[in-house]
Amino acid sequence: MASRRQKRPSPSQRYARREPVAELTVRLPRRRTDPESVVAHLGPTNSGKTHDALRFLVETGRGVYAAPLRMLAQEAHRRLSAELGEDRIGLVTGEERVNEGAPIICCTAEMAPMHGATLVLDEVQWAEDDERGSAWTRLMLGGEYRHILLLGAVEALPLVRHAFPHAEIKFFERKAPLDWVGRRAITGLRTGTVVVAFSRRAVIGIAGELNQLRPGRVAALYGAMPLASRREEIDRFLAGSAEVCVATDVLGHGVNLPCETLLFAETEKFDGKERRDLEPWELAQIAGRAGRFGFHERGHVGVLTGLPWADPEPDLVRNALTPHVQLPGGHLGYRVVETGRLRPQLADLEVARVDELEPALHAWRQAALRHWSEEGWLQVESIQPLLGRLDAIREALHHSRRRLELADVWKLMQAPIDEDGLALLGALACALAGDNPQKTVIGWLLDPARLAAAGLEEAEQAAREASILRWFALQYPGVAGVTIEKAAALEEAASARVVEELRAEIADPTIGRCRACGARTAPWATLCDRCFMARGYRSRKRS
């Protein structure tokens, strides 16, 4: 009797059975020469700490401004270019390179060089981020700069003291005080108000309600929007063509949108695992956008009323306006940031083959956990994003029967993508390995008609893929027919399509209305509670 043919194991299963690599040595980033000066600018939003640091960078004439987000790097690039001239300022992110040889470079933290004249490292509290903190920690531990300026919230004081015990600390206070204004009705919002919610559907629903009162005069911002779309909406608000703006907590992450009044429509968010109340530091970070110095004398913060589906908790917001956590030296903040994350670089893993990467990553993590058990402020950054990318690459290469060199696999593992981009990453790996260009790689580039007919979410996906293709084209110009020019054109077209579809949705009078009776309902629901229950009753009666 013929034996059954065994199913071939997947790459992840085959690699999981490999013997673990020998215990690795954990090497910390170290600098050979100490900086001449280390100064930390600590304070809340709208306190002038970034302004003063950039002034120092301009005065020294050479150096790097490193930010957590591409949009912040772009903003600093525009600001400094306007002051010093475009020939003196460069921009370097994972997706773009502009005037790389300029004396002053604005970049994301991952792209910052490890040496230079002056380093301005913004939002230093990101060093504790579980998935990206290593970029900040490596710069603090090993960056070879004459002058280092660390910018961040006062909560980062313990972290700064761990990394630089003798750093000079300068504390900054808000330049425009915040006032609690309580509840404000949706029907009476003043021009220049920003309303905050915590999902795309909530933002579109509130914007739709406001659009009934101010047709065509409402801007919207949320995290999945392409950067160019965000910039267009921000510019509309700044120019006054949009009288109010509805935004998610993207406001607390790099969008400097001056407003006098900021109202929370929600005080809960889904964090990827559960729906929960916002933490005081999250609320404070967003609320701090109200009352931009130079635009308004004071900032006003409150909650929005008048939406039956939104029920913000005023006390959560009001209490978050006052810091309450004790920090060293008698300072008050909202939490304690005292850890820096690290993850390995390829040289740390001591591997020669792709099939050794996964066990080596696990071995490095275990060695680092033991090594840093005595170094309380250092922790291991999550290796799960790296493993997810590695698995996507291995699976794709396995199915296409292609191979890549270790250095190329590692480079692809550093791609700035989320989980929804892993399929494209696998396709790019196959294309780089010599497979015929696949439609999944350049599909949007080959089919402009598809984008012209795309809905909002599909246009957002096109923009995300364009961003990945821009990164890929910078690493491997021309491979699979992808060039930086084509990817940039796709990103621009996708951003325009997002704005077009967004405004159409906001103007749709059925948004936030029950499709059976027309009553107001949550923007993510198609039926109000009454019609939903009635439909369920009729269904049960028929059965």
KEMARPA-103640 format. One record per residue (C-alpha): residue in one letter; x, y, z. Coordinates in pm, whole numbers, plus 32768, in hexadecimal, padded with zeros to 4 digits. Layout:
BEGIN
AXYZ...
END
This chain:
BEGIN
M800080008000A808F814D7F9AS80E4823380B9R802D837B80D6R80E984A7805AQ8134858A817DK80D186F68165R820387CF813CP823188AB8271S82218A22824FP83618AEE8273S82FC8B6283CDQ82C789F9843CR8412898683A7Y84D78AA08444A842C8A6D8593R84C0890D85A4R862489838573E8714896C8695P87398AB9874AV88778B798704A89828B9A880EE894F8CA28919L89978DFA888FT8A588F178925V898C9050895CR8A48918788F2L89C492DC894EP89F494078868R8B1694D388EER8BB3961B8885R8D2B964C8878T8D2197C088C0D8C3D986989BAP8B709990893CE8BDB9AED899FS8A7C9B398A17V893A9A7C8A5EV88079B508AA4A86A59AD18AD8H857C9BB38A8DL84589B228B52G82FA9BA98B5BP81969B8B8AD8T81139BD1897DN811E9D408918S82379D9A8A07G833F9E09890AK84349CED894AT844A9C8987DAH84669DF58769D85939E34884BA863F9CF087E0L86179D418670R86A59E9B86B1F87DE9DF4873DL87F09D11860CV87D69E3E8525E88E49EF885E7T89D99DD585DBG898D9DB18467R89BC9C37844EG89039B1284DEV87D09A3684E7Y86699A5F8559A85D89904859AA846198D485CFP837C97AA8607L82A397EA84D6R82D998388369M81E199578384L82A599FC849EA83E799DC83D5Q83399A7782A9E82B19B94837FA840A9BE5840AH84999BD282A9R839B9CCF8227R83D09DB48351L854B9DB7833DS85519DCA81C0A847B9F0281CEE85719F9E82C1L86C39F2A823BG867D9ECE80D2E86379D7A8036D87A49D3F7FDCR88099D32814DI86FC9C4181C6G86CE9AD2816DL85B999D581AFV85F8986181E8T84E897688241G84AB960081E3E83E0967580B8E849797AA8038R85EA984E800CV860A99C37FCEN875E9A6F7FC5E880999618097G89549A1C809BA88C59B56813CP896C9BD2827EI88259BAC8340I87549A728316C85EF9A39838DC85A198C983ADT84E597B88461A859D9721858AE85E595D984D5M8694969783BCA876C97758499P88E397468468M89AC96D08593H8A9D97F68582G8A9B99688538A8ABC9AC285CDT896D9AF7867EL88539A0386C3V86F79A82871BL863B99478781D84C99994879DE83C198DE886DV84CD98248931Q83C1976989F5W8394969388BCA84C695D38935E83D895028A06D82FE94A588DAD82E7932B88BFE831393228745R83E3945586EAG849694C08827S85E4942E87BDA8627954C86C8W861F964C87E5T86DE957388DBR87F6952C87E0L8821969E8797M882F96F08909L892895DB8959G8A0395E48825G89CA9722875EE8B1797CF8719Y8AB0993E8724R8B589A7387B3H8A0E9AF88836I88D99A2F8891L87889ACE88DAL867699E9895BL850F9A64893CG83E799C989EAA82DD99C98AF4V83439A068C5CE82E798998C9BA842798388BE5L850598CE8CF6P855D97778D8FL85B596F08C34V869798188BEBR874697EF8D3AH8788967E8CF3A881E96C58B9DF88D698078BFCP8901982C8D76H89AD997D8D4FA88CC9A158C44E88599B7A8C70I86E19B7F8C9CK860E9CA68C2CF849F9CA08C8CF83A09D548BB5E82449DC88C11R81199DF28B2BK810F9F488A8BA7F949F4B8A64P7ED49ECF8B98L7DBC9DCF8B72D7C609E198BF8W7B4F9D178C35V7A0F9D878B87G79309C5C8BD3R78239BEA8AE0R77F09C8B898DA76CD9C3988A5I77129BC88741T76219CCF86BDG76E49DF88745L78539DB886FDR792E9EE686C3T7A059F03858DG7B5D9E6B85CDT7ADE9D5186ABV7B749BF38695V7AA09AC786FAV7B4F99818758A7ACA981F872CF7B7D96D28716S7B25961D85D6R7B0496718466R798E962E8469A795B970B8599V7A21982584F7I795A980A83B3G781197F48471I7856992D853FA78DC99E4840FG779A99878358E76C89A178473L77919B58846FN777F9B6882F4Q76049B83830FL76419CC583D3R776F9D42830EP77629CAA81AEG78BD9C7B811DR79659D228246V79D19BF0830DA7B2B9B4E8308A7B7A99EC837DL7CB9993C83EFY7CFB97D48452G7E2296E78460A7DE2961E8321M7DE497578249P7F1397848166L7FF9989E81CFA7FA3997680A2S7E30995580F4R7E7199BD825CR7F399AE881E6E7E1F9B578100E7D1E9B428217I7E059BF7830AD7E439D0B820CR7CCB9D3681D9F7C9E9D63834EL7DC39E53836EA7D499F238249G7BE99F3782D7S7B3F9E8781B4A7AEC9D7882B2E7A549E1583E9V7A649CE184C8C7B319BA284C4V7AE29A43853FA7C10996A858CT7C83982E8637D7DA6981F872BV7E8898568600L7E8899B58697G7F60993587B2H805D989E86C3G80FE99AA85F5V7FDF9A728564N80179BD785D9L7EBF9C67859FP7E8C9DB7864CC7D329DD986E3E7C9B9EA187FDT7B979DA0886AL7BBA9C26886FL7A939B4888C9F7A9299D2890BA7968991E8870E79E297D68905T7ABD97778A2CE7ADC960589D1K7BA4956088BDF7BE694078835D7D5B93C88864G7D739290878CK7D1291A988A8E7BEF92478960R7B1E937F897DR7B9594478AA8D7B9A959F8B46L7CB2967E8AD1E7DD696A48BBEP7E0D97FF8C57W7F54982B8B96E7EA397DB8A4EL7D9298D98A93A7E8F99DF8B01Q7F6599AF89CBI7E3999EF88EAA7DA79B0789BEG7EF69BB889B0R7EB79C0B8842A7DBD9D1688AFG7E3C9E7988D5R7F679E8187ECF80569F958858G8061A0B0875DF7EFEA06086EAH7E34A069882DE7E68A0F68989R7DC59FC78A32G7D4F9E6B89D5H7BF39DEA8A20V7BAC9C768A5AG7A5B9BCD8A8EV79749AB88A16L787B9AB288F8T77089A758934G75E39A41884CL763D98EE87B6P755F97D28834W766B96CB87F3A779097868893D77A597A98A0BP78F398438A73E794898498BE5P798F99B48C48D7A43995A8D8CL7B46988A8CD0V7BA399B38BF8R7B959ABA8D0AN7C7099ED8DF4A7D6A99AD8CDEL7DB69B208CC5T7E729B0F8E0FP7FAB9A328E29H7FAC995A8F61V80CC985F8F4EQ81FB98B79023L834798C68F68P84AB99008FE6G84F19A5F9060G83899AA390C0H830E9AB98F59L81B59A398EF9G815399778DC6Y805898748D51R8130973A8D58V829896CE8D86V836A96898C4FE84A995E28CC2T84F694CB8BC9G859D94BD8A76R855E939E8985L866492F188B1R865991E987A3P877A914586ECQ882391AA85ACL889190A184B3A89F990AD852BD8983905A868CL88E88F108621E8A268E6785A4V89728DAC848DA89DA8D55832AR88988CC48298V872C8D2B8282D86B98BED832FE87808C538464L86CD8DA18491E859C8D338557P86528C5F865DA875C8D6E8677L86558E7A86BEH85C28DA587D3A871B8D59885FW877A8ECA885ER86378F228910Q86758E238A23A87DE8E948A4CA877290018A5AL86698FB98B61R87728F188C3DH887690248BF5W878C91468C43S86F090B18D7AE87EE91868E33E87D192AE8D45G8672930B8DB1W863C94228CB8L868493528B7EQ858092628AF7V855D918589C6E8492921888ABS838D912D881BI841D904A8710Q82C38FDF8699P82B090E2857EL8401906384FEL83908EFA8514G824B8F4C845FR83078FEB833FL84038ED08337D82ED8DCD8324A823E8E898209I83838E988145R83D58D27817EE82798CB38121A827B8D7C7FDEL83D68D027F7BH83768B9C7FD1H82488BA47EE9S83068C4A7DCDR84378B6A7E05R851B8C987E0ER86348CF97EF8L86C18E3B7F82E88068E90802AL88088EC881A0A884D903D8182D8723906F809AV86378FAD817CW86A6907B82A6K867791BF81E5L851691588182M84CE910782EFQ850F92758342A840492EE8250P831D93F882E7I81DE932B82C6D80BF92B2839FE8024915983A0D7F3C91B1827FG806D91E1819EL810C908B81D4A807C8FF58095L8115910D7FC7L825F90E18080G82638F72801FA821F8FCD7EB4L833B90C97EB7A84258FBF7F45C83CE8ED67E24A84008FEC7D26L8553903F7DBDA85B18ECE7DADG85738ECA7C37D84088E637C1AN83468F087B03P82AC90527B72Q81608FF97C0DK801F90BA7BF3T801390C07D6DV8155918B7D67I80FC92937C69G7F8792607C3EW7F2793C47C9BL8038944C7BB7L7FB693847A8FD7E4593D07AC1P7DFC95437AF3A7C8C95087AA3R7C7494327BDDL7CDF95587CB5A7BEF96457C04A7AD095627C71A7B5695127DCDG7A8B954F7F06L7B1B95F1803BE7BB494BE80DFE7C3C943A7F96A7CDE958B7F4CE7D7B958880A7Q7E05942D805DA7E9694AC7F14A7F4595C57FCFR7FD594D080CEE805693F27FB7A80E895207F05S81A895778042I823994168051L829094287EDER834495747F17W841494D08027F845D93A57F46A84BF94817E1EL85BB95387EF8Q865A93ED7F5EY864893417E09P860D943F7CF0G854E93B37BC8V851992527C4BA83C591C87BDEG838C93077B18V836D93D67C55T8411952C7C4FI840096427D4FE835397207C4CK824096217C09A820E95D87D7BA8202974C7DD1A8105978B7CBBL802E966E7D3EE803E96F77EA0E7FD898507E24A7EB797C67D56A7E4196E97E75S7E4D980F7F65A7D7998E07E79R7C8197C27E5AV7C6D97A27FD6V7C1599137FF9E7B1198F77EE5E7A6997C87F81L7A83985580E1R79CD99938083A78C498C97FCDE788797F58102I7878992481E7A777B99C680FED76A4988A80F0P756698DB81B7T752C976B8206I766B975282D9G760497228442R749996E783E0C73CD95A683FFR738C952582A0A723194A9830BC719F95D883C0G72A196EE8397A72DE971C850CR743A97808584T7517965B85D7A768496018602P7746963684BDW77BA94CC84BAA7653944984D3T7557942D83B8L74279411849CC73C494C685DAD738993F58711R720F940986E9C720E938C8581F7314928585CFM724191FB86EBA7104920B861BR71A9915184FDG7224904985EFY70C49026867FR70298FF98524S71348EF884CCR70E98E2F8606K6F728E4785C3R6F988DBF8460S70688C9C84DD
END
